[in-house]
Amino acid sequence: MSFATYYMHLIFGKIPSLMGSDLILCILPVLIISILFFSLEIMFFKTPKLRKVK
């Protein structure tokens, strides 16, 4: 078991939920990839227009 899996079991094991730990391990990478995608989109495609220095 990797360190990330171990700590995720410690964190999410104390939270009572209807989801199993296997479902959390599937949702968490999707969440991380979507956050990374949206941050890259904001950085490269929706950058603020800067004024030219005179």
C-alpha positions in Angstrom: 0.0 0.0 0.0 1.4 3.4 -1.0 1.7 6.3 1.4 -1.1 8.2 -0.4 -3.5 5.3 -0.1 -2.6 4.9 3.6 -3.3 8.5 4.4 -6.5 8.6 2.4 -7.7 5.6 4.3 -6.9 7.4 7.6 -8.6 10.6 6.5 -11.7 9.2 4.8 -12.1 6.3 7.3 -13.2 8.6 10.0 -15.9 10.3 7.8 -19.1 8.2 7.9 -20.5 8.1 4.4 -22.4 5.9 2.0 -19.4 5.7 -0.3 -16.9 3.0 0.0 -13.2 3.7 0.1 -12.8 2.2 -3.4 -15.2 4.8 -4.8 -13.2 7.6 -3.1 -10.0 6.3 -4.7 -11.7 6.6 -8.1 -13.2 10.0 -7.5 -10.1 11.7 -6.0 -7.9 11.4 -9.2 -10.8 12.7 -11.3 -11.2 15.7 -9.0 -7.4 16.4 -9.0 -7.2 16.2 -12.9 -10.3 18.5 -13.3 -8.8 21.1 -10.9 -5.5 20.9 -12.8 -7.3 21.3 -16.1 -9.2 24.3 -15.0 -6.2 26.0 -13.5 -4.2 25.5 -16.7 -7.1 26.8 -18.7 -7.2 30.0 -16.6 -3.4 30.4 -16.8 -3.0 29.9 -20.5 -6.3 30.7 -22.3 -8.0 33.2 -20.1 -5.0 35.3 -19.1 -5.8 38.9 -18.2 -4.8 41.5 -20.8 -1.8 43.5 -19.6 -1.3 47.2 -20.5 1.8 48.2 -22.5 4.4 50.2 -20.6 5.1 53.6 -22.2 
